Amino acid sequence: MAELRWRKSTRSSQTSCVEAAVLPEVTLVRDSKAPAAGHFAVSAVRWRSFLSRVKAGRFDR
């Protein structure tokens, strides 16, 4: 497998950092402060659904 390209969320702060590596079938998500702790995988369909909900403000407080 090629080296993963991890991208940090533009909404991350100093204490809440999330990175994602987008692949054709899945997106990998990890805590950027502890990358060696591992990651979890989300299907491409679910990742796009999650992002559209975030952009729509569904998780805003």
C-alpha positions in Angstrom: 0.0 0.0 0.0 1.2 3.5 -0.8 2.0 5.8 2.1 -1.1 7.4 3.5 -1.7 11.1 3.2 -3.2 12.2 6.5 -5.0 15.6 6.5 -5.8 17.5 9.6 -9.3 18.9 10.0 -9.6 22.6 9.5 -11.8 22.7 12.6 -9.3 21.1 14.8 -8.0 23.0 17.8 -5.0 22.7 20.0 -6.8 20.1 22.2 -9.1 18.4 19.7 -7.2 17.3 16.7 -8.5 14.8 14.1 -6.8 13.6 10.9 -8.3 11.6 8.0 -6.7 9.6 5.2 -9.2 9.3 2.4 -8.9 6.2 0.2 -11.3 5.1 -2.6 -13.3 2.7 -0.4 -12.7 3.8 3.1 -11.6 6.8 5.2 -9.2 6.3 8.1 -9.6 8.6 11.1 -7.1 9.1 14.0 -6.2 11.4 16.8 -3.3 13.6 15.5 -1.9 13.9 19.0 -1.5 10.1 19.3 -1.1 8.7 15.8 0.6 5.5 17.0 -2.6 4.7 19.0 -4.2 3.6 15.8 -7.2 4.6 13.7 -10.6 3.5 12.7 -12.1 2.9 9.3 -15.3 4.3 7.9 -16.8 3.3 4.6 -16.7 6.0 1.9 -20.5 6.2 1.8 -20.7 6.8 5.5 -17.9 9.3 5.5 -19.5 11.4 2.8 -22.8 11.2 4.8 -21.1 12.4 8.0 -19.3 15.3 6.2 -22.6 16.5 4.6 -24.2 16.5 8.1 -21.3 18.4 9.5 -21.5 21.0 6.7 -25.2 21.3 7.3 -24.7 22.1 11.0 -26.3 19.0 12.3 -23.7 18.7 15.1 -23.4 22.4 16.0 -24.1 23.2 19.6 
